[in-house]
Amino acid sequence: MRVKICGITKPEQGDAIARLGATALGFICVPTSPRYVIPAQIRAVVDRLSVNVDRIGVFANNTIDEICQIVNAAGLNGVQLHSNESPQFCQQLRQLLPDVEVIKALRVQTPDSLSQADTYTDAVDTLLLDAYHPTQLGGTGKTLDWTTLPGYTLTRPWLLAGGLTPDNVLSALSQVQPNGIDLSSGVERSPGDKDLHKVAQLFEKLGTRVAVE
Ligand SMILES: O=C(O)c1ccccc1N[C@@H]1O[C@H](COP(=O)(O)O)[C@@H](O)[C@H]1O
């Protein structure tokens, strides 16, 4: 299963988290977020990595040009579109960046919110389901109501996000079977400062902890 740890800001934490077993690191390219990082900060984390891991930039309503520039400058191989990006926008980006994974986040307010998922089938590589918050885009720690999800079949591989922690992850995974999970605030001391003990606890729970030398 894929495990993405999002909101990385510090090179030493990014490398430690990758070595603990994360398959992807996420970088918040949304200026209003307390976890915001500029491309040079992402590049510093990427250059420090000693293991192979996906590097995903999280964007919200940027232009295609801005996203392409940041992907190239920062050394990303995936983009997570976390706002109102249309299927057409995702498709255009995918054509321009054929080697970059396009992930569309859907913030699930009601079970009906999932009906839009099908419109992204041909436009993205991966879907991500996050909790809805009325004023914030993500990283809120708000839990998605997993009990509303089991009836749905998504037509793309998908990641579960929204308020996941080492304490509730197994309960979530007993109710839904995503292709991966994505955690941010549930494994940090303060926004952008990851708690490596919580990350290690997560992998212990998942049974995939990798020994750190
Ligand atoms: O983390 C942020 O600050 C953020 C800002 C803007 C868009 C998305 C953001 N994070 C994403 O939110 C989800 C869930 O986070 P949490 O585990 O509930 O804290 C995750 O996909 C992050 O990538």
The ligand as an SDF file (V2000), in Angstrom:
LIG
                    3D

 23 24  0  0  0  0  0  0  0  0999 V2000
   -1.5890   20.4630    4.6110 O   0  0  0  0  0  0  0  0  0  0  0  0
   -1.9530   21.5680    4.1890 C   0  0  0  0  0  0  0  0  0  0  0  0
   -1.6590   22.6220    4.7850 O   0  0  0  0  0  0  0  0  0  0  0  0
   -2.7870   21.6580    2.9450 C   0  0  0  0  0  0  0  0  0  0  0  0
   -3.0720   22.9030    2.4180 C   0  0  0  0  0  0  0  0  0  0  0  0
   -3.8250   23.0190    1.2650 C   0  0  0  0  0  0  0  0  0  0  0  0
   -4.3020   21.8900    0.6140 C   0  0  0  0  0  0  0  0  0  0  0  0
   -4.0280   20.6160    1.1270 C   0  0  0  0  0  0  0  0  0  0  0  0
   -3.2780   20.4840    2.2860 C   0  0  0  0  0  0  0  0  0  0  0  0
   -3.0020   19.2340    2.8320 N   0  0  0  0  0  0  0  0  0  0  0  0
   -3.6300   18.0120    2.4540 C   0  0  0  0  0  0  0  0  0  0  0  0
   -4.7370   17.7590    3.3110 O   0  0  0  0  0  0  0  0  0  0  0  0
   -4.9610   16.3680    3.3980 C   0  0  0  0  0  0  0  0  0  0  0  0
   -5.3270   15.9170    4.7930 C   0  0  0  0  0  0  0  0  0  0  0  0
   -4.5160   16.4230    5.7970 O   0  0  0  0  0  0  0  0  0  0  0  0
   -4.6850   15.9340    7.3260 P   0  0  0  0  0  0  0  0  0  0  0  0
   -4.0410   14.5700    7.4230 O   0  0  0  0  0  0  0  0  0  0  0  0
   -6.1250   15.9180    7.6570 O   0  0  0  0  0  0  0  0  0  0  0  0
   -3.9290   16.9440    8.1390 O   0  0  0  0  0  0  0  0  0  0  0  0
   -3.7150   15.6920    2.8650 C   0  0  0  0  0  0  0  0  0  0  0  0
   -4.0610   15.1520    1.5850 O   0  0  0  0  0  0  0  0  0  0  0  0
   -2.7410   16.8080    2.6370 C   0  0  0  0  0  0  0  0  0  0  0  0
   -2.0340   16.5600    1.4430 O   0  0  0  0  0  0  0  0  0  0  0  0
  1  2  2  0
  2  3  1  0
  2  4  1  0
  4  5  1  0
  4  9  2  0
  5  6  2  0
  6  7  1  0
  7  8  2  0
  8  9  1  0
  9 10  1  0
 10 11  1  0
 11 12  1  0
 11 22  1  0
 12 13  1  0
 13 14  1  0
 13 20  1  0
 14 15  1  0
 15 16  1  0
 16 17  2  0
 16 18  1  0
 16 19  1  0
 20 21  1  0
 20 22  1  0
 22 23  1  0
M  END
$$$$
